[in-house]
Amino acid sequence: MLIFVSFILIVAFIGEYLLITLGVPTAIATIPLELLSGVTVLVVIAIAISKKTFALHFKYILVFGILLLFIVAGLIINQVQPGSIFYGIRAYFRFLPFFFIPIVYHFSGEQIKKILVLILLLILLQIPLVFYQRFVEFSHLVTGDVITGTFPDAGMLAICSIIPIVFLITSYLRNKISLKLLLILTPLFIIPAALNETKAALFFLPLLLIGPILFIENRKEKLKKILPVIISGTVFIILFVVIYNINYNRHYGGNILNMVFEEGHIEDYLSRGATTKSDGTKEGEVGRIDSFTLPFQVFSNQPIKYLFGVGIGNAISKHTSKLTAGNYSYKFRMHGGKMTIASQLIWEIGLIGLLIIILIFFLIFRDCLALRHGNHTENDIALSWITVMFIMLIMLFYSNSIATQQVGVLFWFLSGFVAAQRYRKDKKWQANQKH
């Protein structure tokens, strides 16, 4: 199983990039991971039947079941076409099978360590590629949006590259790595975000630094270790700002601090006052907040639509394709529905569906809290994953990038690992109580 999961991670991180580099269309380049997702379904079922194991609390089964019934009901009510349904299934369920791998297979501490090391190496692999893209391949371009590493999106490369910092801090606080190693590795993971000028990284870096400190046990006893983290973390944030400003000023003039503190700039970045006219068309530019509120305006006379959505695939599918075009594909894009995952969910599974997704996030967060105590690898992952869950929740309303292959596989696999280990911990406790 270790080899199988490692292969999935490698395909997720570099498979699509290599195929696109070789000239394969993007729509086809995503197929290998989707095939692996299908194979994973068969593997999970086979292991669950043969070993009679399924380490998942009933609360997850209940919520996933409700979400599935909700989605099916939306498809029936909205009479979604088969092509759109197929498109929607691919979009919504292609990463979910990876959640169930740890549910049916119990990874040892050494196995999960090897998986974490592979993840770190795949993220470190982005650094030389980012330098090449920034200073060679796209040196003639002003924008940092093309600096993506092997990711399809610059923003998600930046966020994904800084997430290992929280694991490093957790490992240092629990005496797994030295302060020297922490100080050497952390700046490396900041480089991609600084070079591709991802503004959100400036807000997430402090969260990554303080997350483990807030939730680790025995904070007073670890004060001697916490202080170097705070001091070095402050230095790293300043380093990020310096690198960002050098690059940003070279192309645009000014700096990130001007952008953050300039009156009205952030407000305009998030909300640009777009509205829906009486004839159903959009007026004005769409900001991130607008993309979330516009569906409520579009369906102001159809509350059933913004509560339950128009059905998966009925909006996100490409309106230019005769096979998959949904009834709301054009309107969805015109009103900025693609801008964030939250806006996409509002369109397709409604406000209630979005709340169910947030509930799943909350269940994972609760399991992280319960599992974080201890000094094993699973406890380190749980403590680190608390901060990641906060970031992913924020990203729901900020970007549509968490649907990328790299993030989708990492998020669902490690979330499944936390959920499975929480279940096994509870079962072990119950068994001890009986004796």
Buried (B, 14 or more C-beta within 10 A) or exposed (E): BBEBBBEBBEBBBBBBBEBBEEEBEEEEBBBBBBEBBEEBEEBBEEBBEEEEBBBBBEBBEEBBEEBEEBBEEBBEBBEBBEBBBBBBBBBBBBBBBBBBBBBBBBBEEEBBBBBBEBBBEBBBBBBEBBBBBBEEEBEEEEEBBEBBBBBBBBBBBBBBBBBBBBBBBBBBBBEBBEEEEBBEBBBBBBBBBBBBBBBBBBEBBEBBBBBBBEBBEEEEEBEEBBEEBEEBBEEBBEBBBEBBBEBBEEEEEEBBEEBBEEEEEEEEBBBBEBEBEEEEEBEEEBBBBBBBBBBBBBBEEEEEBBBBBBBBBBBBBBBEBEEBBBBBBBBBBBBBBBBBBBBBBBBBBBBBBBEBBBBBBEBBBBBBBBBBEBEEBBBBBBBBBBBBBBBBBBBBBBBBBBBBBBBBBBBBBBBBBBBBBBBBBBEEEEEEEEE
